[in-house]
Amino acid sequence: MLAKLEQEFDFEFRVISNQPPELQLRSLVYQPWRKETEIADLLRFHVGLMPLEDDPWAKGKCAFKALQYMALGEPALVSPVGMNTEVVQEDVNGNVCATSEQWEAALRNLLSNPAVRSRMGQAARQTVEARYSVVANRENFLALFS
């Protein structure tokens, strides 16, 4: 699917992880994960991808990576695993993608429509501020210490 998209679009598929992916893509840019540069590195993204297998380990990830992308104003494309379906609102702040066709359609839409990408990124940031930030959860945090 990514190889097909890179025939139509000029983009950089940046992967930040502890080891390089085994993908044969001309658009692939691998970058080792580093705590010191994590946020600055993620700010270079325009869209955040969170594909997951539907297993107990993935369900325990609690949409953290999606929330990270969204907090940085990036739309999140996620697998329908665990809390991802609660955090990502379809075509508002990202997309929930269960099939290869859905991943391709969502990426194609965001690659070809910078205004949509920007709107969804702004909505993503607003979602995090309104529902998941420390300020939004102030009362919950204070209740822990009452």
Secondary structure, 3 states (H helix, E strand, C coil): CHHHHHHHCCCCEEEEECCCCCCCCCCEEEEECCHHHHHHHHCCCCCEEECCCCCHHHHCCCCHHHHHHHHCCCCEEECCCCCHHHHCCECCCEEECCCHHHHHHHHHHHHHCHHHHHHHHHHHHHHHHHHHCCCCCHHHHHHHCC
